[in-house]
Amino acid sequence: MTKRDEIPQGLVFEVHELPLADLRAWAAARGVEVDYAGPSLEGRMMYAAVSGRQMRVTRTATLDPRRTPILWHSPLCSPGRERERW
């Protein structure tokens, strides 16, 4: 993952939401891992995979058992925060 301030100006970082099965297939095709990204604003679990400047995410239908922090940060804006392999 690249910190926001390290991304050179003019580059595009592409993000798309996929169903979980498609996210796993996308990650496998690129040889990258699917990681827990954090809770969504609604408290659902989010998983993501990153390959170069492309990110694919999925939100689960179930609520994240971890408590949603009082001050919520988007897992897409802070990808290095609390990650676990899935």
N, C-alpha and C positions, 0 to 999 in steps of 0.2 A: 504494500500500500504506500502511496505517496502522500505526504502532507500537503495540504492545500497550498501553502506558500512555496512549496518546491515545484509546483506544476508551472512550466514555462508558459508565458502569455501566448495566446493564440491556439493552444491545444484544446481539443474537445474531449471531455470525459463522458462516455456514453453509458447511460443507466437504463435498464429495462426490467420490468417485473414479469416473471414467468411462473407457471405452475411448478410445484416442487419437482415432479418427475422430469420436466424439461430443464430445470436448473441443474439437476444432477447430471443429465445427459450433456448439457452444454459444458459443464465443468470437466467431466470425464474426457470429452473430445479435445479439450485444451490442456489436459494434464494438470489442472488446478484443483484445490480443495474447496468444498462448501463449508463455510464457517458460520457460527452463530454471530450475528451482527449486533443484537441487542433488541430491546422491546420497541415496538412501534408506539406511536403516540396513544393508540387505542389499547396498548398493553398486550398486543399479540407478538409472538416470537417472530423474528426476522432472521433469515439466513441469506448469505451472499457469497458470490464467487467473483474473483477479479482476474482478468487476463489482460495485461497491458493497460490500455485506457478504456477497457470495457468492463462494466460491472453488471451482473444479473442478480436480482433479488427475488425473494418470495416471502410472503407473510402467511403464517399458519392461521388456521381457523380457531385454534385453541389459544387460550390466554397463557401468557408467559408466567410460570410459577414464581419467577423472581419478582421482587417488588419493583414497580416502576418508580424511578427516582423522582423526588419532589421537583427538581430542576431537570427537565427532560432535554436530552441532546439527541438529534437525529443520528442514527447509526450510519447513515450515508455521509454525514459531514465529519464524523469522527471515527473512521474505520479501524483505527488501531486500538480503540478502547474495548476492553472486555471481550475477547474473542475466544472461542473454543472450537475445537475440531468437531465436526458432526459426521 
